[in-house]
Amino acid sequence: QMQLLESGPGLVKSSETLSLTCTVSGGSITGTSYSWGWIRRPPEMGLEWIGNVYYTGGTEYNPALRSRATLSVDTSRNQFSLTLSSATAADTAVYYCARYMFGSSFDSWGQGTLVTVSS
Amino acid sequence: DIQLTQSPSFLSASVGDRVTITCRASQGISNYLAWYQQKPGKAPKLLIYAASTLQGGVPSRFSGSGSGTEFSLTISSLQPEDFATYYCQQPHSYPLTFGQGTRLEIK
């Protein structure tokens, strides 16, 4: 069964870069029917899609975060990553990585990791 | 961008009740809609995709319907473990979007 696990600092200073990695186990990151996504949930708010990355490196981004977000993939380690530059308190959230089946849904999720941006 | 509007935002119900949550899309998305359940401290869990197809392992009391711009998630007989927040999401086109969520609480 596929498992995803987020890792990275739980505390980031305001104006610095937030960086997270998702490690995929129990399956290959190089599948052709899916891509890999990041979703976040700020406190007391709903889910927000950040972006997706395909194993070839192709990306799609939420327009609201496009200028600050970068997604990348490392197929040799079965990992994909998110960096979010110029972090502010508004970026404080639980961040999830997930597998996205094209045209369908996010069918496998990591447990989530809380990132707090402090001033 | 495709906006998804869920109603109600908050729902209070009792064990055994039948409840329906609706999701309205700002433009037609055929049957490209998924539903998720999220409990406190847990990751979202996929319940339904393609508007009405139940994900493996999801109890049959959950069902989805709709196409175009109007969709619904129905729980036929609420169980204690169903009290959670529910989200719809459209995979029709980028940017991917979620509804604002419906919080289902015990009456």
HADDOCK unambig.tbl for C-alpha pairs under 7 A between the chains (distance, minus, plus):
assign (segid A and resid 46 and name CA) (segid B and resid 100 and name CA) 5.43 0.50 0.50
assign (segid A and resid 46 and name CA) (segid B and resid 101 and name CA) 6.15 0.50 0.50
assign (segid A and resid 47 and name CA) (segid B and resid 98 and name CA) 6.46 0.50 0.50
assign (segid A and resid 48 and name CA) (segid B and resid 98 and name CA) 6.85 0.50 0.50
assign (segid A and resid 49 and name CA) (segid B and resid 96 and name CA) 6.47 0.50 0.50
assign (segid A and resid 49 and name CA) (segid B and resid 97 and name CA) 6.50 0.50 0.50
assign (segid A and resid 61 and name CA) (segid B and resid 95 and name CA) 6.86 0.50 0.50
assign (segid A and resid 62 and name CA) (segid B and resid 95 and name CA) 5.59 0.50 0.50
assign (segid A and resid 103 and name CA) (segid B and resid 32 and name CA) 6.92 0.50 0.50
assign (segid A and resid 103 and name CA) (segid B and resid 91 and name CA) 4.97 0.50 0.50
assign (segid A and resid 103 and name CA) (segid B and resid 92 and name CA) 6.03 0.50 0.50
assign (segid A and resid 104 and name CA) (segid B and resid 32 and name CA) 6.71 0.50 0.50
assign (segid A and resid 104 and name CA) (segid B and resid 49 and name CA) 6.07 0.50 0.50
assign (segid A and resid 104 and name CA) (segid B and resid 50 and name CA) 6.33 0.50 0.50
assign (segid A and resid 104 and name CA) (segid B and resid 91 and name CA) 5.67 0.50 0.50
assign (segid A and resid 105 and name CA) (segid B and resid 34 and name CA) 6.02 0.50 0.50
assign (segid A and resid 105 and name CA) (segid B and resid 49 and name CA) 6.29 0.50 0.50
assign (segid A and resid 105 and name CA) (segid B and resid 91 and name CA) 6.38 0.50 0.50
assign (segid A and resid 106 and name CA) (segid B and resid 46 and name CA) 6.97 0.50 0.50
assign (segid A and resid 107 and name CA) (segid B and resid 46 and name CA) 5.78 0.50 0.50
assign (segid A and resid 109 and name CA) (segid B and resid 43 and name CA) 6.52 0.50 0.50
assign (segid A and resid 110 and name CA) (segid B and resid 43 and name CA) 6.82 0.50 0.50
assign (segid A and resid 111 and name CA) (segid B and resid 42 and name CA) 6.50 0.50 0.50
assign (segid A and resid 111 and name CA) (segid B and resid 43 and name CA) 5.37 0.50 0.50
assign (segid A and resid 112 and name CA) (segid B and resid 43 and name CA) 6.33 0.50 0.50
